[in-house]
Amino acid sequence: MQARDAAAPGLGARAALSRRQALLTTFGGFCLCCLPGRLRAEALALEEVGPGVFVRRGPNAEASPDNADAIANTGFIVGRDGVLVTESGGSLADGQWLRGEIRKRTDKPIRHVVMSHVHPDHCFGAAAFAEDEPTYIGHHALRAALEARGAYYRKRLEDVLGADKAGTVVYPTQAVTEGAEVDLGDRILRFTAHPSAHTPTDLSMIDTGSGLLFTGDLLSVGRIPSLDGSLNGWLKEIDRLKAFGAARAVPGHGPVSVDPVPALADLARYLGLLRDETRKAIAADITIEKAVGTVAQSERGKWDLFDDYNARNVTVAYKELEWE
């Protein structure tokens, strides 16, 4: 691989790189700045999407005091020997709600809590399950990512929700390096730790009891995907998710259960366009500042929160692809 001289006309390479870095000062693909205050709390409801599998759909919104960051799809699986929480929720308040819903349905022990990746809407509810002393399951890179970002995420959540609702950083106690299995007695959960894609910490799971594939944010339906890892890597992992052959999937955002084939096709279309148009911008010596206003604009109207995330996706893609 040969590094490309990315300096724009009239700018030195060092100055151009400095400007690009200035655009990348935000942590991760999950943005808590400029939160809209107009959002209303949506009714929280769990749907049984498979035998013993319950999922709550999160709204396609940003974190706000009204929704307590309950914006991701969360839920749980009830097995013969215990319960596995598929996502912990986006805040202590969200996790407490989920734990209460579990206790309405079963008194079986909560043995496992899955943290599908580093973004707070998927892992900051973990502290709500502390009294259950579960095994917290995460990608092998999750601890390091939380050590780097956790305090920042917590502060931003506290600013929005208040310290009593935000939650604390919880680290995984079981790290998945490549694959792992959890036996709930009558069903097995199979985990895959993915290379850098949506984030560097993505974990997917297949439930043998229902056949459902839980993708985390490797699949987002309706809500624009956020790039916080590797664009090329994500496109490769889409093919891997397809190869699992699941008939139904639970995405990180969107309907509680979807046909993964068209849903992954929509995701691949957006990410492929993001890659191809960013490469063209780089080849034409178009700066990041201009590229964020032109790349993937044909996708506007196809995704919720497009204007909140597309520019940042272009920025992250540009940083990756300019050194191909």
N, C-alpha and C positions, 0 to 999 in steps of 0.2 A: 504494500500500500504506500502510495506516495502522497505526502502532504501537499496540499494546494496552497499557493500564495493567495490568501483571501483578502488582501488589501484592496479597498475600493479605489478607483481613480482619484488621485490627488491626496490620498491618505497613506501614511506609512503603515506597514503591517502591524506594528506594535500599537499604533493609535486605533486602528480598526478593531484589533482584538480587544482593546480596552473598552471600546464602545459596546461590543457584543457582550462582554462580561457584565457591563453595567445593566444590561437588560435581563440578566439571569440571576438577580440577587434574591429572588423569591425561592423559598424552599418548596420543592416538590411540585406535583401537578394539582395539588389541592389548595385552592386559594380561599383564605378567610377574610381578605380585605374587601372593602367596598360592598359589604353585605347589604342586600336589599331589605328594607324594613317593611315593604308592602306585603310580604308573604304571610299568608294565613296558615295556621297549623292544619294539616290534613288529618282526617280521621285515621287512626292507627288500627289496622285489622290484620289478623293472621289468616292465611288461607292454607288448607291442607292440600298440598300439591302432589303428594304421594303418600303411601301408607306410613303413618307416623312422622311425616315431614311437614313442618309448618314454616311458612315464609311470610314476612311482612314487607310490602312494597314501600320503598321510600319515595318521596316526591322528587321530581327533577328541579331542585332548588339548591340554593346555597344555605349554609348554616345561618340561623337567626334565633333570637330569643323565642320566637313563636314555635319553632320546630325542634329546638334542643339538639340540633345536628342529627336528627333522626331521618337522614336523607338517603341512606343506603338500604339495600335489601338485606334484612337480617332474619334469623329464624333458628330452628332447632330440629333435631332428629331424636325421636324416642325409640330406644332399642330395648331389648329384653332386660339388659343389665344396667342401663343408665341412659343418660341424655348427653348428646353432643350439640353444643351451640355452634351454628354454622358461621355466624359473624356476631361480634359482641355488641355492636352499635356504635354510635358516634359520640357519645358522652356518657358520663356516669348516670345522668337522668335517663337516657335512652336504654342503657344496660339494665337499670333497675326496672324499667317498664317491661323489658323482655323477660327478665327473671320472674317478675310477677305473673306474666302470661304463662310461663312454663309451669309455675306452681299451681295455676288454675287447672292444668290439664294432667299433671302427674306429680307424684311425690318421689319418683325415682331419683337417685343421686345425679347431679350434674357433674360428669366426670371429665369432660373435655370442652375447651373453648378454642375455636379456630380464629386466628388472626390472619386474614388472607393476604394482607400487605400493609405497608407502613402508614397509609393515609388515615387521618384521625376519624373520618366517618365510618371506618371499618374496625377500629381497634380501641377507641377511647372509652367504650363501654365495658372493657374487660374488668375494671376494678369492681364492678357491681357483683361479680361472681367470686370475690375473694373468700367469703365465708364458706363456699363450697369446696375450696382447695382443689380446683380442677387442674388438669394438665393443660397448659396454654400452648397450643400448637402453632408454629410459624415457620417461615422460610429460614434457612440457615443464615441469611444476610439480614434478617429482621432486627436482631438485637443491635447490631452496629448502626443500622439506619435509625432506630429509635434513640440510641445514645446520641446521635448527631442531630436529630430533628425534634425529639420528644419534648424538650423544654420549650422550644419555640412554638410547637403546636399547642401545648398546654396553655401557654400565655395567651395565644390568640383566641383559644376557646374561652378562657376566663374573661377576656375582654368582651366577648359576645354574650356568653351565657351566665357569667358569674362563677366564682370559685367553687361554690357549693354544687353546681351542676356539671362542671366541665369534666371532672375526672382526673386521674393520674396516669402516668406512664406505667404500663405493665409489660414486662419482658416475657418472651416465650420461654417455657421450661422444657419444651421438646422441639428441637430444631430439625427440620427436614432438609437433608442434604440433596438427595435425588428423589427418593420415594419412601413412603412409609404407609403402614396400615394400622387402623384402630378397629378392634372387634367389640361391638356392642352386644354380642351374644347371639343375635339372630340376623345380623347384618355386619358387613365390613365396609369401612370407609377407606378408600385408597387415595393417597395424597401424592401430588407431583410438585416438586420445586422447579420452577421455570427459570431459564436464563433471563437476563434483563429484557424486559418488554414494556408493559405499562409502567412498571417500576422495577427496580432491581430486586424486589422482594415478593414476587407473585407466587401464590400457592393455589392450586386447584384441587378439587376433590370429587371423587365419584362414589356414590352410595349404591352398594350392590342390592340393597333392599328395594330400592325404587328405580334404579337405573339412571337417576338424575346426575348430571354433571354440574357441579358448583364451580363457577369460573372466577369468582371475585370480579375485579374490574378488568380482567383480560377480555371480558365482553360487557359492553354497555349498550343498552337498547333505548333509543330515543334521546338520551342525554349524551351530548358530545363526549367522546373519549378524551381523557387528558393524558398527554405524553409526559412521563417522568422517568423514563428509562431509556430504551433503545427502539427507535422506529423500525429499523431493519429487523431487530430481534423480535419485535411484536408481530410483524408480518409473518415471520417464521413460526411463531408460536400459534398463530391462527391455524396454520396447517396442522400443527400438532393436536390442537383441540378438535379439529375435524376428524382426525384419525382415531380419536377415542371412540367414535361411532355412537355416541349417546343420542337417543331419540328426543330427549328433552333436556334443557339446561336452565339453571337458575343464574341469571346475570347479576353483576354487582349493582346495576341500576337498570330500571325498566320493569316490565311485567314479571310477575313472580315465577313464571315458567314459559319458556319459548322453544320453538323449533330452532335448534342451533344453526342449521344450514343457511337459511336466509338472513338470520341475525348476524352471523359471522361474515356473510357476503357483504352486508351493508358496512360493517366495520372495516373490512378489507378495502372496500371501495374508497372510503374516506382516507384511510391511512395510505393507500396506494397513491391517491391524488396528492396528498400532503407530501409524500416522498418525491413524486415525479415533478411537481411544480416547484418544490424547493430546489431540487437539483437544477432545473432550468434557470431559476433565479440566480443560483450560485454561478452557473456557467456564463450567465450574461452580466456578471459583476454587479448584480442588483444587491444593495445593502439590506441588512435585516430590517432596518427601519421602513424601507419601501416594501420588502417582501411580505411583512406581516399584514399589509393592506391589500395584497393581491392574491396570495397563495390560498388555494382551496375555497375561494369565495363562492364558487358554484354550489357548495354544500350548505350555504346559509338557507335556512328555512327547512332543512332536513333534520336538524338537531336542536334540541333545547339547549340554552346557554351557549350558543355558538359564539356570540360576541364576547362572552366572558373567557373563553378558553382557546379559540382558534389562533389568536395572535401569539399566545404563549406556546402552543403546539408548534407553530412555525418557527419560533425562536429556538426551541429545543431541537427541532429537526435540523435547522440550519447549522447549529453547533456540531451536530453529529455528522452531517453529510458533507460539510465543507472540507473535511479531512479524508474523504474517501480516496 
